[in-house]
Amino acid sequence: MDMEEKMIAFICPLGEEGSTVRKRSDDIMMHIIEPIAKELHYRVERADMLYGTFVMDDIITMLREADIVIADLTGLNPNVFYELGLRQATKGKCINIIDAKEKKLPFDNGYIRAIKYKYNSDNTYEAGSRLREDLKRRILKLQDMSW
């Protein structure tokens, strides 16, 4: 990794190709996270974009090397929480997001304020404007903090 290159890891529920879960994660990554990342000179990685031999080795490396991790906790996906736990134990600097329809986060994750968003699959841009602003503000705040 180039010393100047910064990376945001996006951990999220992926679901099957073509599923509504995958569409939401793709939309959030493409229309919200990637434009912010580009503006702030980061690249974005996600587990399904990694092509090493062992999936968990790739994920652990991504989590360890990321400057910041954005975790979408929507659906309370066990894999997302596992990856978030690995990141919190090794490097911190996490930003949690969650669909406003979710009732409550588990106790251990409730202490970190999650950015709530309203996903609208027909109009991601409009629905994401506040999410974009909040994410950008948190990235700027976290990027220079030590863990």
Phi, psi and omega in degrees: 000131177300136182300330181276340185284131178249152185225138170251127173262132178251112177254132189198162172292134183257319182064181180283155174307133178085354180282162178294328177297314180295319180299316180298313180297319177297315180299313181297318180294310186287321188261346182238301186289311182300317177298320177296313181302315180299315180300323183263009176067046173243159166251158182244136174235152178217152187308320183285356178263358183264142186227041177278190182281317183244121185305309184294325176299317179297316182294315180297318177297315178301314181295323181286323184274341182296140174285323180217143175245132172252122183245120175269111185270006179303133179085357180049047183294125182301324180295320179297316180294323177298312180294321177297319178298317177301316181294314181297326180285335186253329187213343182068212180052063180241146173238121179262137173233154180202143177297136183298343179289340180294140184283307188200141176279153173302152185310312184297337180254352181289341182285339177265122181296125176266141175282120179272139178226159176247109181274130177230105186299342179270344185211061185301321183299308182296315181295335186264001185298317178290320177300316178302313181298313181294318178297314181300315179299317180291320178299312180300324179288319184282328193301329181259000179279144172274160182279000000 
